[in-house]
């Protein structure tokens, strides 16, 4: 997941988590895969590899590089 974020941050300052989930094969996305990716996002946030921001409940999550990204 971190590699996917690195590729995305080459072209943009931030990334929509929803867009990240939507990329790839749309038939492959399951609740389990979505939960795994969200958990990985939380671990990356804890390690300060990424910063996350969500303005309101149930709104899209914006992911930006953190202090320990590289």
PQR file of N, CA, C, O and H, with PARSE charges and radii, in Angstrom:
ATOM      1  N   UNK A   1       0.824  -1.171   0.000 -0.4000 1.5000
ATOM      2  CA  UNK A   1       0.000   0.000   0.000 -0.0000 2.0000
ATOM      3  C   UNK A   1       0.879   1.249   0.000  0.5500 1.7000
ATOM      4  O   UNK A   1       0.558   2.237  -0.662 -0.5500 1.4000
ATOM      5  N   UNK A   2       1.974   1.206   0.734 -0.4000 1.5000
ATOM      6  CA  UNK A   2       2.879   2.349   0.773 -0.0000 2.0000
ATOM      7  C   UNK A   2       3.463   2.615  -0.609  0.5500 1.7000
ATOM      8  O   UNK A   2       3.648   3.770  -0.990 -0.5500 1.4000
ATOM      9  H   UNK A   2       2.234   0.404   1.272  0.4000 1.0000
ATOM     10  N   UNK A   3       3.753   1.564  -1.356 -0.4000 1.5000
ATOM     11  CA  UNK A   3       4.260   1.734  -2.718 -0.0000 2.0000
ATOM     12  C   UNK A   3       3.221   2.410  -3.612  0.5500 1.7000
ATOM     13  O   UNK A   3       3.569   3.244  -4.448 -0.5500 1.4000
ATOM     14  H   UNK A   3       3.603   0.625  -1.046  0.4000 1.0000
ATOM     15  N   UNK A   4       1.969   2.058  -3.442 -0.4000 1.5000
ATOM     16  CA  UNK A   4       0.902   2.697  -4.220 -0.0000 2.0000
ATOM     17  C   UNK A   4       0.790   4.166  -3.858  0.5500 1.7000
ATOM     18  O   UNK A   4       0.565   5.005  -4.731 -0.5500 1.4000
ATOM     19  H   UNK A   4       1.686   1.380  -2.763  0.4000 1.0000
ATOM     20  N   UNK A   5       0.944   4.489  -2.580 -0.4000 1.5000
ATOM     21  CA  UNK A   5       0.913   5.883  -2.155 -0.0000 2.0000
ATOM     22  C   UNK A   5       2.099   6.646  -2.741  0.5500 1.7000
ATOM     23  O   UNK A   5       1.946   7.793  -3.161 -0.5500 1.4000
ATOM     24  H   UNK A   5       1.126   3.809  -1.870  0.4000 1.0000
ATOM     25  N   UNK A   6       3.278   6.027  -2.774 -0.4000 1.5000
ATOM     26  CA  UNK A   6       4.453   6.689  -3.344 -0.0000 2.0000
ATOM     27  C   UNK A   6       4.221   7.052  -4.803  0.5500 1.7000
ATOM     28  O   UNK A   6       4.544   8.160  -5.230 -0.5500 1.4000
ATOM     29  H   UNK A   6       3.403   5.096  -2.433  0.4000 1.0000
ATOM     30  N   UNK A   7       3.669   6.133  -5.558 -0.4000 1.5000
ATOM     31  CA  UNK A   7       3.382   6.404  -6.971 -0.0000 2.0000
ATOM     32  C   UNK A   7       2.345   7.514  -7.108  0.5500 1.7000
ATOM     33  O   UNK A   7       2.460   8.358  -7.997 -0.5500 1.4000
ATOM     34  H   UNK A   7       3.406   5.232  -5.211  0.4000 1.0000
ATOM     35  N   UNK A   8       1.344   7.524  -6.246 -0.4000 1.5000
ATOM     36  CA  UNK A   8       0.303   8.548  -6.327 -0.0000 2.0000
ATOM     37  C   UNK A   8       0.830   9.916  -5.919  0.5500 1.7000
ATOM     38  O   UNK A   8       0.434  10.929  -6.496 -0.5500 1.4000
ATOM     39  H   UNK A   8       1.251   6.839  -5.524  0.4000 1.0000
ATOM     40  N   UNK A   9       1.722   9.958  -4.929 -0.4000 1.5000
ATOM     41  CA  UNK A   9       2.247  11.232  -4.458 -0.0000 2.0000
ATOM     42  C   UNK A   9       3.264  11.833  -5.427  0.5500 1.7000
ATOM     43  O   UNK A   9       3.633  12.999  -5.287 -0.5500 1.4000
ATOM     44  H   UNK A   9       2.044   9.136  -4.460  0.4000 1.0000
ATOM     45  N   UNK A  10       3.721  11.054  -6.404 -0.4000 1.5000
ATOM     46  CA  UNK A  10       4.607  11.608  -7.429 -0.0000 2.0000
ATOM     47  C   UNK A  10       3.866  12.634  -8.287  0.5500 1.7000
ATOM     48  O   UNK A  10       4.468  13.585  -8.785 -0.5500 1.4000
ATOM     49  H   UNK A  10       3.422  10.106  -6.518  0.4000 1.0000
ATOM     50  N   UNK A  11       2.572  12.439  -8.453 -0.4000 1.5000
ATOM     51  CA  UNK A  11       1.786  13.315  -9.327 -0.0000 2.0000
ATOM     52  C   UNK A  11       0.861  14.253  -8.569  0.5500 1.7000
ATOM     53  O   UNK A  11       0.355  15.209  -9.157 -0.5500 1.4000
ATOM     54  H   UNK A  11       2.082  11.666  -8.048  0.4000 1.0000
ATOM     55  N   UNK A  12       0.622  14.015  -7.287 -0.4000 1.5000
ATOM     56  CA  UNK A  12      -0.310  14.852  -6.521 -0.0000 2.0000
ATOM     57  C   UNK A  12       0.174  14.981  -5.083  0.5500 1.7000
ATOM     58  O   UNK A  12       0.947  14.155  -4.597 -0.5500 1.4000
ATOM     59  H   UNK A  12       1.033  13.239  -6.809  0.4000 1.0000
ATOM     60  N   UNK A  13      -0.291  16.025  -4.412 -0.4000 1.5000
ATOM     61  CA  UNK A  13       0.078  16.245  -3.015 -0.0000 2.0000
ATOM     62  C   UNK A  13      -0.746  15.391  -2.058  0.5500 1.7000
ATOM     63  O   UNK A  13      -0.283  15.051  -0.969 -0.5500 1.4000
ATOM     64  H   UNK A  13      -0.919  16.696  -4.806  0.4000 1.0000
ATOM     65  N   UNK A  14      -1.958  15.045  -2.461 -0.4000 1.5000
ATOM     66  CA  UNK A  14      -2.835  14.258  -1.609 -0.0000 2.0000
ATOM     67  C   UNK A  14      -3.542  13.194  -2.420  0.5500 1.7000
ATOM     68  O   UNK A  14      -3.528  13.216  -3.651 -0.5500 1.4000
ATOM     69  H   UNK A  14      -2.334  15.321  -3.346  0.4000 1.0000
ATOM     70  N   UNK A  15      -4.153  12.271  -1.719 -0.4000 1.5000
ATOM     71  CA  UNK A  15      -4.822  11.149  -2.362 -0.0000 2.0000
ATOM     72  C   UNK A  15      -6.143  10.884  -1.660  0.5500 1.7000
ATOM     73  O   UNK A  15      -6.213  10.910  -0.431 -0.5500 1.4000
ATOM     74  H   UNK A  15      -4.164  12.253  -0.720  0.4000 1.0000
ATOM     75  N   UNK A  16      -7.156  10.636  -2.412 -0.4000 1.5000
ATOM     76  CA  UNK A  16      -8.440  10.253  -1.854 -0.0000 2.0000
ATOM     77  C   UNK A  16      -8.411   8.760  -1.538  0.5500 1.7000
ATOM     78  O   UNK A  16      -8.090   7.946  -2.404 -0.5500 1.4000
ATOM     79  H   UNK A  16      -7.099  10.614  -3.410  0.4000 1.0000
ATOM     80  N   UNK A  17      -8.744   8.402  -0.310 -0.4000 1.5000
ATOM     81  CA  UNK A  17      -8.746   6.981   0.049 -0.0000 2.0000
ATOM     82  C   UNK A  17      -9.800   6.232  -0.749  0.5500 1.7000
ATOM     83  O   UNK A  17      -9.593   5.071  -1.103 -0.5500 1.4000
ATOM     84  H   UNK A  17      -9.005   9.063   0.393  0.4000 1.0000
ATOM     85  N   UNK A  18     -10.914   6.865  -1.035 -0.4000 1.5000
ATOM     86  CA  UNK A  18     -11.955   6.231  -1.839 -0.0000 2.0000
ATOM     87  C   UNK A  18     -11.440   5.932  -3.245  0.5500 1.7000
ATOM     88  O   UNK A  18     -11.693   4.857  -3.788 -0.5500 1.4000
ATOM     89  H   UNK A  18     -11.082   7.808  -0.747  0.4000 1.0000
ATOM     90  N   UNK A  19     -10.716   6.889  -3.830 -0.4000 1.5000
ATOM     91  CA  UNK A  19     -10.140   6.659  -5.161 -0.0000 2.0000
ATOM     92  C   UNK A  19      -9.114   5.535  -5.127  0.5500 1.7000
ATOM     93  O   UNK A  19      -9.005   4.757  -6.074 -0.5500 1.4000
ATOM     94  H   UNK A  19     -10.511   7.762  -3.389  0.4000 1.0000
ATOM     95  N   UNK A  20      -8.362   5.453  -4.033 -0.4000 1.5000
ATOM     96  CA  UNK A  20      -7.386   4.371  -3.889 -0.0000 2.0000
ATOM     97  C   UNK A  20      -8.101   3.020  -3.843  0.5500 1.7000
ATOM     98  O   UNK A  20      -7.632   2.049  -4.436 -0.5500 1.4000
ATOM     99  H   UNK A  20      -8.451   6.086  -3.263  0.4000 1.0000
ATOM    100  N   UNK A  21      -9.225   2.957  -3.146 -0.4000 1.5000
ATOM    101  CA  UNK A  21      -9.971   1.707  -3.083 -0.0000 2.0000
ATOM    102  C   UNK A  21     -10.599   1.359  -4.422  0.5500 1.7000
ATOM    103  O   UNK A  21     -10.745   0.182  -4.753 -0.5500 1.4000
ATOM    104  H   UNK A  21      -9.607   3.746  -2.665  0.4000 1.0000
ATOM    105  N   UNK A  22     -10.969   2.366  -5.188 -0.4000 1.5000
ATOM    106  CA  UNK A  22     -11.642   2.147  -6.468 -0.0000 2.0000
ATOM    107  C   UNK A  22     -10.690   1.738  -7.577  0.5500 1.7000
ATOM    108  O   UNK A  22     -11.121   1.205  -8.600 -0.5500 1.4000
ATOM    109  H   UNK A  22     -10.850   3.322  -4.919  0.4000 1.0000
ATOM    110  N   UNK A  23      -9.379   1.985  -7.383 -0.4000 1.5000
ATOM    111  CA  UNK A  23      -8.420   1.627  -8.421 -0.0000 2.0000
ATOM    112  C   UNK A  23      -8.250   0.106  -8.471  0.5500 1.7000
ATOM    113  O   UNK A  23      -8.467  -0.598  -7.485 -0.5500 1.4000
ATOM    114  H   UNK A  23      -9.029   2.417  -6.552  0.4000 1.0000
ATOM    115  N   UNK A  24      -7.862  -0.362  -9.629 -0.4000 1.5000
ATOM    116  CA  UNK A  24      -7.667  -1.807  -9.783 -0.0000 2.0000
ATOM    117  C   UNK A  24      -8.921  -2.487 -10.302  0.5500 1.7000
ATOM    118  O   UNK A  24      -9.761  -1.852 -10.939 -0.5500 1.4000
ATOM    119  H   UNK A  24      -7.686   0.210 -10.430  0.4000 1.0000
ATOM    120  N   UNK A  25      -9.043  -3.735 -10.038 -0.4000 1.5000
ATOM    121  CA  UNK A  25     -10.170  -4.542 -10.513 -0.0000 2.0000
ATOM    122  C   UNK A  25     -11.388  -4.308  -9.623  0.5500 1.7000
ATOM    123  O   UNK A  25     -11.369  -4.702  -8.457 -0.5500 1.4000
ATOM    124  H   UNK A  25      -8.361  -4.251  -9.520  0.4000 1.0000
ATOM    125  N   UNK A  26     -12.457  -3.672 -10.141 -0.4000 1.5000
ATOM    126  CA  UNK A  26     -13.628  -3.390  -9.294 -0.0000 2.0000
ATOM    127  C   UNK A  26     -14.371  -4.641  -8.835  0.5500 1.7000
ATOM    128  O   UNK A  26     -15.099  -4.588  -7.843 -0.5500 1.4000
ATOM    129  H   UNK A  26     -12.472  -3.352 -11.088  0.4000 1.0000
ATOM    130  N   UNK A  27     -14.206  -5.752  -9.526 -0.4000 1.5000
ATOM    131  CA  UNK A  27     -14.873  -6.990  -9.127 -0.0000 2.0000
ATOM    132  C   UNK A  27     -14.172  -7.675  -7.959  0.5500 1.7000
ATOM    133  O   UNK A  27     -14.729  -8.586  -7.345 -0.5500 1.4000
ATOM    134  H   UNK A  27     -13.614  -5.794 -10.332  0.4000 1.0000
ATOM    135  N   UNK A  28     -12.956  -7.241  -7.653 -0.4000 1.5000
ATOM    136  CA  UNK A  28     -12.159  -7.882  -6.617 -0.0000 2.0000
ATOM    137  C   UNK A  28     -12.399  -7.290  -5.236  0.5500 1.7000
ATOM    138  O   UNK A  28     -12.042  -7.910  -4.234 -0.5500 1.4000
ATOM    139  H   UNK A  28     -12.503  -6.502  -8.151  0.4000 1.0000
ATOM    140  N   UNK A  29     -12.996  -6.105  -5.160 -0.4000 1.5000
ATOM    141  CA  UNK A  29     -13.161  -5.431  -3.874 -0.0000 2.0000
ATOM    142  C   UNK A  29     -14.245  -6.091  -3.039  0.5500 1.7000
ATOM    143  O   UNK A  29     -15.387  -6.247  -3.471 -0.5500 1.4000
ATOM    144  H   UNK A  29     -13.286  -5.601  -5.974  0.4000 1.0000
ATOM    145  N   UNK A  30     -13.861  -6.464  -1.858 -0.4000 1.5000
ATOM    146  CA  UNK A  30     -14.781  -7.072  -0.916 -0.0000 2.0000
ATOM    147  C   UNK A  30     -14.712  -6.286   0.394  0.5500 1.7000
ATOM    148  O   UNK A  30     -13.848  -5.425   0.563 -0.5500 1.4000
ATOM    149  H   UNK A  30     -12.934  -6.337  -1.507  0.4000 1.0000
ATOM    150  N   UNK A  31     -15.605  -6.580   1.295 -0.4000 1.5000
ATOM    151  CA  UNK A  31     -15.565  -5.928   2.598 -0.0000 2.0000
ATOM    152  C   UNK A  31     -14.269  -6.260   3.330  0.5500 1.7000
ATOM    153  O   UNK A  31     -13.690  -5.413   4.009 -0.5500 1.4000
ATOM    154  H   UNK A  31     -16.307  -7.279   1.157  0.4000 1.0000
ATOM    155  N   UNK A  32     -13.823  -7.505   3.180 -0.4000 1.5000
ATOM    156  CA  UNK A  32     -12.599  -7.932   3.848 -0.0000 2.0000
ATOM    157  C   UNK A  32     -11.394  -7.157   3.319  0.5500 1.7000
ATOM    158  O   UNK A  32     -10.572  -6.689   4.106 -0.5500 1.4000
ATOM    159  H   UNK A  32     -14.293  -8.193   2.628  0.4000 1.0000
ATOM    160  N   UNK A  33     -11.278  -7.017   2.023 -0.4000 1.5000
ATOM    161  CA  UNK A  33     -10.160  -6.288   1.425 -0.0000 2.0000
ATOM    162  C   UNK A  33     -10.210  -4.814   1.820  0.5500 1.7000
ATOM    163  O   UNK A  33      -9.175  -4.217   2.118 -0.5500 1.4000
ATOM    164  H   UNK A  33     -11.946  -7.397   1.383  0.4000 1.0000
ATOM    165  N   UNK A  34     -11.392  -4.232   1.825 -0.4000 1.5000
ATOM    166  CA  UNK A  34     -11.539  -2.836   2.233 -0.0000 2.0000
ATOM    167  C   UNK A  34     -11.124  -2.653   3.682  0.5500 1.7000
ATOM    168  O   UNK A  34     -10.443  -1.681   4.007 -0.5500 1.4000
ATOM    169  H   UNK A  34     -12.233  -4.716   1.583  0.4000 1.0000
ATOM    170  N   UNK A  35     -11.518  -3.561   4.556 -0.4000 1.5000
ATOM    171  CA  UNK A  35     -11.138  -3.487   5.973 -0.0000 2.0000
ATOM    172  C   UNK A  35      -9.632  -3.638   6.135  0.5500 1.7000
ATOM    173  O   UNK A  35      -9.033  -2.953   6.964 -0.5500 1.4000
ATOM    174  H   UNK A  35     -12.072  -4.351   4.293  0.4000 1.0000
ATOM    175  N   UNK A  36      -9.007  -4.526   5.356 -0.4000 1.5000
ATOM    176  CA  UNK A  36      -7.562  -4.704   5.425 -0.0000 2.0000
ATOM    177  C   UNK A  36      -6.829  -3.440   5.001  0.5500 1.7000
ATOM    178  O   UNK A  36      -5.851  -3.045   5.634 -0.5500 1.4000
ATOM    179  H   UNK A  36      -9.494  -5.082   4.683  0.4000 1.0000
ATOM    180  N   UNK A  37      -7.299  -2.805   3.930 -0.4000 1.5000
ATOM    181  CA  UNK A  37      -6.658  -1.581   3.467 -0.0000 2.0000
ATOM    182  C   UNK A  37      -6.846  -0.452   4.479  0.5500 1.7000
ATOM    183  O   UNK A  37      -5.925   0.336   4.696 -0.5500 1.4000
ATOM    184  H   UNK A  37      -8.094  -3.126   3.415  0.4000 1.0000
ATOM    185  N   UNK A  38      -8.013  -0.362   5.096 -0.4000 1.5000
ATOM    186  CA  UNK A  38      -8.239   0.679   6.099 -0.0000 2.0000
ATOM    187  C   UNK A  38      -7.353   0.449   7.318  0.5500 1.7000
ATOM    188  O   UNK A  38      -6.799   1.404   7.862 -0.5500 1.4000
ATOM    189  H   UNK A  38      -8.761  -1.002   4.920  0.4000 1.0000
ATOM    190  N   UNK A  39      -7.211  -0.785   7.750 -0.4000 1.5000
ATOM    191  CA  UNK A  39      -6.341  -1.093   8.883 -0.0000 2.0000
ATOM    192  C   UNK A  39      -4.889  -0.735   8.551  0.5500 1.7000
ATOM    193  O   UNK A  39      -4.177  -0.177   9.386 -0.5500 1.4000
ATOM    194  H   UNK A  39      -7.661  -1.560   7.308  0.4000 1.0000
ATOM    195  N   UNK A  40      -4.458  -1.057   7.339 -0.4000 1.5000
ATOM    196  CA  UNK A  40      -3.104  -0.711   6.917 -0.0000 2.0000
ATOM    197  C   UNK A  40      -2.915   0.797   6.914  0.5500 1.7000
ATOM    198  O   UNK A  40      -1.852   1.288   7.294 -0.5500 1.4000
ATOM    199  H   UNK A  40      -5.036  -1.510   6.661  0.4000 1.0000
ATOM    200  N   UNK A  41      -3.937   1.540   6.490 -0.4000 1.5000
ATOM    201  CA  UNK A  41      -3.874   2.997   6.530 -0.0000 2.0000
ATOM    202  C   UNK A  41      -3.696   3.492   7.957  0.5500 1.7000
ATOM    203  O   UNK A  41      -2.916   4.414   8.195 -0.5500 1.4000
ATOM    204  H   UNK A  41      -4.800   1.141   6.182  0.4000 1.0000
ATOM    205  N   UNK A  42      -4.400   2.900   8.904 -0.4000 1.5000
ATOM    206  CA  UNK A  42      -4.260   3.295  10.309 -0.0000 2.0000
ATOM    207  C   UNK A  42      -2.868   2.983  10.847  0.5500 1.7000
ATOM    208  O   UNK A  42      -2.321   3.760  11.630 -0.5500 1.4000
ATOM    209  H   UNK A  42      -5.033   2.151   8.711  0.4000 1.0000
ATOM    210  N   UNK A  43      -2.295   1.867  10.440 -0.4000 1.5000
ATOM    211  CA  UNK A  43      -0.932   1.521  10.870 -0.0000 2.0000
ATOM    212  C   UNK A  43       0.065   2.517  10.296  0.5500 1.7000
ATOM    213  O   UNK A  43       0.972   2.957  11.001 -0.5500 1.4000
ATOM    214  H   UNK A  43      -2.739   1.236   9.805  0.4000 1.0000
ATOM    215  N   UNK A  44      -0.091   2.877   9.026 -0.4000 1.5000
ATOM    216  CA  UNK A  44       0.790   3.862   8.415 -0.0000 2.0000
ATOM    217  C   UNK A  44       0.643   5.218   9.098  0.5500 1.7000
ATOM    218  O   UNK A  44       1.621   5.954   9.229 -0.5500 1.4000
ATOM    219  H   UNK A  44      -0.829   2.519   8.454  0.4000 1.0000
ATOM    220  N   UNK A  45      -0.563   5.552   9.531 -0.4000 1.5000
ATOM    221  CA  UNK A  45      -0.784   6.792  10.269 -0.0000 2.0000
ATOM    222  C   UNK A  45      -0.071   6.742  11.620  0.5500 1.7000
ATOM    223  O   UNK A  45       0.544   7.725  12.034 -0.5500 1.4000
ATOM    224  H   UNK A  45      -1.357   4.954   9.425  0.4000 1.0000
ATOM    225  N   UNK A  46      -0.150   5.617  12.299 -0.4000 1.5000
ATOM    226  CA  UNK A  46       0.508   5.469  13.594 -0.0000 2.0000
ATOM    227  C   UNK A  46       2.023   5.599  13.458  0.5500 1.7000
ATOM    228  O   UNK A  46       2.678   6.157  14.338 -0.5500 1.4000
ATOM    229  H   UNK A  46      -0.649   4.818  11.963  0.4000 1.0000
ATOM    230  N   UNK A  47       2.577   5.094  12.374 -0.4000 1.5000
ATOM    231  CA  UNK A  47       4.014   5.179  12.118 -0.0000 2.0000
ATOM    232  C   UNK A  47       4.416   6.537  11.541  0.5500 1.7000
ATOM    233  O   UNK A  47       5.590   6.771  11.255 -0.5500 1.4000
ATOM    234  H   UNK A  47       2.045   4.640  11.659  0.4000 1.0000
ATOM    235  N   UNK A  48       3.451   7.415  11.375 -0.4000 1.5000
ATOM    236  CA  UNK A  48       3.631   8.759  10.819 -0.0000 2.0000
ATOM    237  C   UNK A  48       4.176   8.729   9.399  0.5500 1.7000
ATOM    238  O   UNK A  48       4.852   9.665   8.971 -0.5500 1.4000
ATOM    239  H   UNK A  48       2.497   7.224  11.608  0.4000 1.0000
ATOM    240  N   UNK A  49       3.887   7.662   8.669 -0.4000 1.5000
ATOM    241  CA  UNK A  49       4.267   7.588   7.263 -0.0000 2.0000
ATOM    242  C   UNK A  49       3.296   8.400   6.412  0.5500 1.7000
ATOM    243  O   UNK A  49       3.673   8.937   5.371 -0.5500 1.4000
ATOM    244  H   UNK A  49       3.338   6.901   9.017  0.4000 1.0000
ATOM    245  N   UNK A  50       2.057   8.487   6.855 -0.4000 1.5000
ATOM    246  CA  UNK A  50       1.047   9.289   6.161 -0.0000 2.0000
ATOM    247  C   UNK A  50       0.256  10.089   7.186  0.5500 1.7000
ATOM    248  O   UNK A  50       0.205   9.747   8.367 -0.5500 1.4000
ATOM    249  H   UNK A  50       1.750   8.051   7.701  0.4000 1.0000
ATOM    250  N   UNK A  51      -0.351  11.151   6.707 -0.4000 1.5000
ATOM    251  CA  UNK A  51      -1.298  11.916   7.504 -0.0000 2.0000
ATOM    252  C   UNK A  51      -2.669  11.715   6.884  0.5500 1.7000
ATOM    253  O   UNK A  51      -2.801  11.649   5.662 -0.5500 1.4000
ATOM    254  H   UNK A  51      -0.309  11.429   5.747  0.4000 1.0000
ATOM    255  N   UNK A  52      -3.676  11.619   7.713 -0.4000 1.5000
ATOM    256  CA  UNK A  52      -5.035  11.448   7.219 -0.0000 2.0000
ATOM    257  C   UNK A  52      -5.909  12.573   7.754  0.5500 1.7000
ATOM    258  O   UNK A  52      -5.702  13.082   8.855 -0.5500 1.4000
ATOM    259  H   UNK A  52      -3.569  11.672   8.706  0.4000 1.0000
ATOM    260  N   UNK A  53      -6.882  12.941   6.949 -0.4000 1.5000
ATOM    261  CA  UNK A  53      -7.813  13.998   7.339 -0.0000 2.0000
ATOM    262  C   UNK A  53      -9.194  13.654   6.818  0.5500 1.7000
ATOM    263  O   UNK A  53      -9.368  13.247   5.669 -0.5500 1.4000
ATOM    264  H   UNK A  53      -7.051  12.528   6.054  0.4000 1.0000
ATOM    265  N   UNK A  54     -10.166  13.827   7.688 -0.4000 1.5000
ATOM    266  CA  UNK A  54     -11.562  13.611   7.323 -0.0000 2.0000
ATOM    267  C   UNK A  54     -12.355  14.739   7.972  0.5500 1.7000
ATOM    268  O   UNK A  54     -12.403  14.839   9.198 -0.5500 1.4000
ATOM    269  H   UNK A  54     -10.025  14.158   8.621  0.4000 1.0000
ATOM    270  N   UNK A  55     -12.979  15.591   7.155 -0.4000 1.5000
ATOM    271  CA  UNK A  55     -13.637  16.783   7.670 -0.0000 2.0000
ATOM    272  C   UNK A  55     -14.936  16.490   8.413  0.5500 1.7000
ATOM    273  O   UNK A  55     -15.231  17.142   9.415 -0.5500 1.4000
ATOM    274  H   UNK A  55     -12.940  15.510   6.160  0.4000 1.0000
ATOM    275  N   UNK A  56     -15.707  15.530   7.944 -0.4000 1.5000
ATOM    276  CA  UNK A  56     -16.962  15.174   8.581 -0.0000 2.0000
ATOM    277  C   UNK A  56     -17.096  13.655   8.587  0.5500 1.7000
ATOM    278  O   UNK A  56     -16.418  12.948   7.841 -0.5500 1.4000
ATOM    279  H   UNK A  56     -15.467  15.000   7.130  0.4000 1.0000
ATOM    280  N   UNK A  57     -17.978  13.182   9.438 -0.4000 1.5000
ATOM    281  CA  UNK A  57     -18.227  11.739   9.499 -0.0000 2.0000
ATOM    282  C   UNK A  57     -18.747  11.239   8.151  0.5500 1.7000
ATOM    283  O   UNK A  57     -19.546  11.911   7.498 -0.5500 1.4000
ATOM    284  H   UNK A  57     -18.529  13.756  10.044  0.4000 1.0000
ATOM    285  N   UNK A  58     -18.297  10.080   7.749 -0.4000 1.5000
ATOM    286  CA  UNK A  58     -18.692   9.407   6.515 -0.0000 2.0000
ATOM    287  C   UNK A  58     -18.252  10.149   5.261  0.5500 1.7000
ATOM    288  O   UNK A  58     -18.731   9.846   4.168 -0.5500 1.4000
ATOM    289  H   UNK A  58     -17.648   9.534   8.279  0.4000 1.0000
ATOM    290  N   UNK A  59     -17.351  11.114   5.398 -0.4000 1.5000
ATOM    291  CA  UNK A  59     -16.805  11.821   4.261 -0.0000 2.0000
ATOM    292  C   UNK A  59     -15.520  11.120   3.829  0.5500 1.7000
ATOM    293  O   UNK A  59     -14.959  10.324   4.582 -0.5500 1.4000
ATOM    294  H   UNK A  59     -16.962  11.360   6.286  0.4000 1.0000
ATOM    295  N   UNK A  60     -15.060  11.416   2.626 -0.4000 1.5000
ATOM    296  CA  UNK A  60     -13.855  10.785   2.114 -0.0000 2.0000
ATOM    297  C   UNK A  60     -12.640  11.157   2.964  0.5500 1.7000
ATOM    298  O   UNK A  60     -12.581  12.242   3.543 -0.5500 1.4000
ATOM    299  H   UNK A  60     -15.515  12.064   2.014  0.4000 1.0000
ATOM    300  N   UNK A  61     -11.691  10.258   3.028 -0.4000 1.5000
ATOM    301  CA  UNK A  61     -10.456  10.460   3.793 -0.0000 2.0000
ATOM    302  C   UNK A  61      -9.373  10.913   2.820  0.5500 1.7000
ATOM    303  O   UNK A  61      -9.149  10.283   1.786 -0.5500 1.4000
ATOM    304  H   UNK A  61     -11.738   9.377   2.558  0.4000 1.0000
ATOM    305  N   UNK A  62      -8.705  12.009   3.160 -0.4000 1.5000
ATOM    306  CA  UNK A  62      -7.601  12.517   2.353 -0.0000 2.0000
ATOM    307  C   UNK A  62      -6.290  12.053   2.984  0.5500 1.7000
ATOM    308  O   UNK A  62      -6.065  12.240   4.180 -0.5500 1.4000
ATOM    309  H   UNK A  62      -8.887  12.521   4.000  0.4000 1.0000
ATOM    310  N   UNK A  63      -5.439  11.456   2.177 -0.4000 1.5000
ATOM    311  CA  UNK A  63      -4.160  10.927   2.637 -0.0000 2.0000
ATOM    312  C   UNK A  63      -3.049  11.789   2.051  0.5500 1.7000
ATOM    313  O   UNK A  63      -3.021  12.025   0.843 -0.5500 1.4000
ATOM    314  H   UNK A  63      -5.622  11.304   1.205  0.4000 1.0000
ATOM    315  N   UNK A  64      -2.134  12.260   2.895 -0.4000 1.5000
ATOM    316  CA  UNK A  64      -0.980  13.043   2.469 -0.0000 2.0000
ATOM    317  C   UNK A  64       0.276  12.430   3.085  0.5500 1.7000
ATOM    318  O   UNK A  64       0.185  11.704   4.075 -0.5500 1.4000
ATOM    319  H   UNK A  64      -2.157  12.067   3.876  0.4000 1.0000
ATOM    320  N   UNK A  65       1.440  12.711   2.514 -0.4000 1.5000
ATOM    321  CA  UNK A  65       2.683  12.169   3.078 -0.0000 2.0000
ATOM    322  C   UNK A  65       2.924  12.691   4.498  0.5500 1.7000
ATOM    323  O   UNK A  65       2.673  13.861   4.784 -0.5500 1.4000
ATOM    324  H   UNK A  65       1.515  13.300   1.710  0.4000 1.0000
ATOM    325  N   UNK A  66       3.406  11.828   5.374 -0.4000 1.5000
ATOM    326  CA  UNK A  66       3.721  12.212   6.735 -0.0000 2.0000
ATOM    327  C   UNK A  66       5.203  12.496   6.902  0.5500 1.7000
ATOM    328  O   UNK A  66       5.966  12.471   5.936 -0.5500 1.4000
ATOM    329  H   UNK A  66       3.610  10.877   5.142  0.4000 1.0000
ATOM    330  N   UNK A  67       5.600  12.766   8.134 -0.4000 1.5000
ATOM    331  CA  UNK A  67       6.997  13.124   8.411 -0.0000 2.0000
ATOM    332  C   UNK A  67       7.945  11.952   8.179  0.5500 1.7000
ATOM    333  O   UNK A  67       9.107  12.175   7.839 -0.5500 1.4000
ATOM    334  H   UNK A  67       4.980  12.786   8.919  0.4000 1.0000
ATOM    335  N   UNK A  68       7.499  10.729   8.347 -0.4000 1.5000
ATOM    336  CA  UNK A  68       8.337   9.539   8.151 -0.0000 2.0000
ATOM    337  C   UNK A  68       8.005   8.812   6.843  0.5500 1.7000
ATOM    338  O   UNK A  68       8.201   7.601   6.745 -0.5500 1.4000
ATOM    339  H   UNK A  68       6.555  10.547   8.622  0.4000 1.0000
ATOM    340  N   UNK A  69       7.509   9.536   5.849 -0.4000 1.5000
ATOM    341  CA  UNK A  69       7.086   8.894   4.601 -0.0000 2.0000
ATOM    342  C   UNK A  69       8.262   8.275   3.864  0.5500 1.7000
ATOM    343  O   UNK A  69       8.161   7.153   3.368 -0.5500 1.4000
ATOM    344  H   UNK A  69       7.350  10.520   5.929  0.4000 1.0000
ATOM    345  N   UNK A  70       9.359   8.982   3.787 -0.4000 1.5000
ATOM    346  CA  UNK A  70      10.509   8.475   3.037 -0.0000 2.0000
ATOM    347  C   UNK A  70      11.416   7.815   4.001  0.5500 1.7000
ATOM    348  O   UNK A  70      12.465   7.303   3.611 -0.5500 1.4000
ATOM    349  H   UNK A  70       9.441   9.894   4.189  0.4000 1.0000
TER
END
